[in-house]
């Protein structure tokens, strides 16, 4: 699966040698390394500044483990991860898509992102009658994932700090790496993911992004491509820095609508910060998207509405993607809230849609 990139989710087939315009739109997310960098070894350790712990479980007499962001839940301690948002303005031929530009509402995709339940902590999450907290979306998800412990150690949280908005970065997509078209009913520009990653990764150094943080690159009305369209976001790791990107699509109901792709990628960063949690049951490689990795968003993206659920905050309807809980990867059902396999209670079996 590892080449210069890794496909996850709804598209596992590398679509090479075929014109992009001839390919149907497929909702995709990606993880791993890009532009020819080697994949990070499964034994790699994160920067000491990034708090992580190892979640261990047993399934069918075999032991598994995954590296998660945060403190061990038995400590009942809370962590807050600094966040840096980097807006990326892209131009292809005569079309420019700018995430800092205001929509008809007067707010920009960047402002909508900052105001969303990803960072706002005033939404209450009651899952199947169990109140897991009034908090941020990803924190509620992680608390639900580890509810057998968290319900007793209620101080446990994995929170995102108030985002620091970095200066907008502008790039022109070369003709060989770009395109335009209508996908999921939305007119967008497209950019090759390897080209895109090669532009943004050096910014982690030039902008002096600290290793203990989560940098998030944001585009709008843009899909990334890898032979075929359409990639809504990805998360990666340089060896010293975990980072992510997502595209904010401004049309409700479309793939990667508002912050749905961000909810996917931050959830996967929390439970796979180095993109190398490959200790999962073998059935994850023989079912669904056939990915042997602990990715909590990919198994859901093929569901109706791309796995998105509406949440209204301050009069704005945001769409947040459901995410799988530890029992999906074979952990005891006693681990999660209500014994659920997903945050929204989807009835799954172990590795049903791959990893």
N, C-alpha and C positions, 0 to 999 in steps of 0.2 A: 504493500500500500504506500510506502514512503518512496517518493521520488524527489522532485524539487518542491512538491506540495503534497497535501493529503486531502482527498475528498472524503467528506462525511455526509451523512444524512441521506437525502432523497436521491442523490446521484453518486454512484460509485464507479461509473464507467468513465474513463478518461476519453473525452471527445476531441480527439486530435485529428488533424488533416481534413476537417470538414468545416465549411464556411459557417461562421457563427449564425448568420441570418437563416441558415437552413435548419437550425436546431430549435426544437420547442423549448419554451421556458420551463425550467425545473428549479424548484426552491432548494437552495443549497446553503450550507454553512461549512466552514473549513477550520482545521486546526493544524498545528505543526509548524514546520519551518518552510521557508520559501526562498526562491532565487538561488537554489543550489547549495544552501548551507546544510551541513549534516544534521540529521535528527538528533535531538538531545537523548543521551542514554537514559535508560530506565532507572539507573542508579544515581543520576545527577541530583544534586542537592540545590535548593533554592538559596538566594542570598540570605545571609543571616538576618538581615533587616526585615525580611518578609516573614511574618509569623506563620508557621505551618505545623501540622501534626499528622500522624499516620492513623487512618481508620482501618482497623483489621476486622475481618469477618470470616466465617467458615460456611461453605456451601457444599453439600454432598461430600463431607469429610475432607475437603480441600481448603486450605487457607488462602485468603486473598487480602490485598491491602491497597490503599489509595492515599495519596498525599492531598490533604485539604488545607485551605487557607484558614487561619484563625488559631485560637488556643484549643487545647483538648477540652471538650465539653464538661468533663468531670471536674474541671477547675471552676466552672461557673463564671469564668472571666469574659469580659467583653474586649474586642479589639476594634479599632477604627482605622481603616486603610485610606491614606491620602489618595485623592483622585485628581488627575490632570486631563482636561478635555482639550483636544487639539482639533479645531475645525479645519477641514481640508476642502478648498475650493478647486474644482476640476473644470477644465475647458477642453472640449473636443470640437475641433473646427470652429463653427460660429456659436456653439452652445456652451454656456457657462452655468454650472450648478453650484450655488453658494449656500452653505448651511447657516451662515450668519445673516442672510437676507430675510426680511420679514415676510411671512405669509399674509394672506388676506386678513387674518385675525389681528395682525399687527405684531405677532410674536414670531421669532425665528425658530427653526428646528433646534438650534442650540439652547434657546431659552426653554422651549418645551421639554427638552431632555433634562435640563437642570431642575425643572419644576415637577418632573414625573415621579411616580412612586418608587422608581429605582433609587432616588436620593431623598425624597420626602418621607418622613417617618410618622405621618399622622393617620395612615390607613390601618384599620384593624383587620386582621386575617383570622377568621373563624372557619376552620376546615372540618366539615362534617360534624359541626357542633362543638368542636374543640378550639378554644381560643389560643392560638399560638403566639399572639402578641400584636401590639400596635407599634409598627416599625416599618422599615424599608422592605421592599418585595423580596430581595435576595436573602436578607436576614430571616424573614419569615419562612422562606423555603428551607433554609439550612436548619432552623430551629425545628421545623416539622420533620425534616429528614432524620434528626437525632433526638426525637421527642422523648424516648424512653429515659434518656439522661437529662435532657434540657428541662423536662417537666419537673425535675427535682432540683436542678441547678439553673434557676430561672434568670440568673444574671448573665447567662451565656448569650453573646451576640457576635456577629461578624458584620460590621457596619462600614458604610462608605462615607468618607468625609465630604464636606462641602467642596464641590469641584472648583479647582483653579482653572480658569479659562486661559489657555495660552494664545499667543498671536496666531491669526489665521495663516495657513500655509496654502500657496497656490501653485498648481502644476498644470501644464498643458499635456494632454495625452497624445503621444505620437500616433500617426495614422495606423501603423502596424500593430499597435497595442490597444486601440480603442474602437468604438463603434457607437451606433445609436439605433433605437428601435422602440417598439411598443411591447412590453412584457407585463403580464398580469393586468392588462388594461391601462398601463401607465407608460407615458413616453419618457424614456430615460436615455442617458449616455452610459456606455460601458467601458471598463478598463481591465486589462489583464492583471490578474492578482500578483503575478511575479513582478511585473513592472511597477505596480502600485506599492508593493511592500518594499521594493528597492528605493522608492522615494521617501517613504515615511520612517523606515528604521533608523537612518542616520539622525533623524530629529530627536530621537531618545537621548542621544549624546549632546547634540548642539543646543537643545533646550534644557539640558542638565536635569533630566527627569530622575528622581531618586529611586533606588532599587526597591524601597519598601512601599512603593505606590502602585496604583493601577492607572496607566495612561490609556486613554480611549481616543482613537481617531474617529472623526465623524464626517461622513459625506451625506449628500442628499440627492434624491432623484438620480441615483447612480447604482448600477449593479456591477460587481466585479465578475470576471469570467475566468474560466479555466478550460479553454476549448469550447465550452458551451456556457450559456447563461442560465441561472442567475445566482450569484452568491450575495447573501444579505449581510454577512459579517464573518469574522474569524478571530481567533486568539492564537498567540504565538509566544515564543520565549527565545531570547537571544543567547542564553547562557548566563546572563546577568540580570536580565529584565524581562518580566512578563508584561505583555501588552495586548490590546484588543482594538478592533475597529468594527463599526457598523454603519449601515446606511439608513437614513431616516427617509422613508418613502411617505410622501405627503397625501396619499390617497387611502382613505379608509377601506379596508377589505383586501388590499393588495398584499402580496408577500413583502415582509419587512416594513409593514405599516408602523408609523411613528416609532416607539421605542421597543417594539417586539423583538427585533434582532438584538438589541442591547440586552434585554432581559435574558435571552438565550445565551449570549456570550459571557455575561457577568456570572451567570449561574455555572457555566462550564469553567470559567476561571477559578471560582471558589473551590470547585471539586477536582480541578485538573490544571493547576497553575503552570506546570511545566510542559503540558501537552503530552505527557508520557506515562499516564496511569494505565498501563497495559495489563495489569493483574486483574482480569475479569474472567468469568466462566467462558469456556470454549464455545458454548452455544451462542454467545454474542457475535461470533464470527461465522455462524452458519444460518443466521436468521436475519430478517429485516435488512438493514443496511450493511450487514456483514463487517462491522468495525469492532476490532478487539481493543476497545479503549473505554475508560470510564467517562463517557460524555453524557451529561444529563439532559441536554437539549435535543440532540439529534434523534432519539427514538420518538419524539413527540411531533417533530416538524411535518411529518407526513399525515398527521391527523386533520380532521376538518378545520377549516379556518387557520391552517398551519399551526394548530395547537394553541392559538391565541385566545385569551379571555379578557373581556372588557372590565376596566376599573375606572370609575369616575372620581376625579380629584379636582376641586376648585372649578367645577363646571366643564372640565375637559375630559373626554373619554380617551383613555390610554388602552393599549392592547399589550398584554404581557403573556409571554408563552409559558405554558405548563412545563414542568421539569420533573424528571424521574427521581425517585427516592431510593435509598439503599436496597430495599427488598427487590427492586427491579434487577439488581445485580447479584441476587442470591442471599443477601443478608437476611437475618430473621425478621419476620413481619413485626415482631415486638419492638424493633428499632425505631420505626417511624410512627407518625401520628396516625391513629386509627388502623395501623397495619397497612396503610396505603402504599401503592406502588408509584404514584405520582402525587404532586402537590395538590392537584385538583381532583384526585380520587379516581382517575381512569383505571378501569379494570384490566390489568395487564398480567402476563406471566413472565417468568424470568427471561430476560434477553429477547422478548418477543419481537422487537423491532431492531435488534442488533444493539451495538454499543455506541 
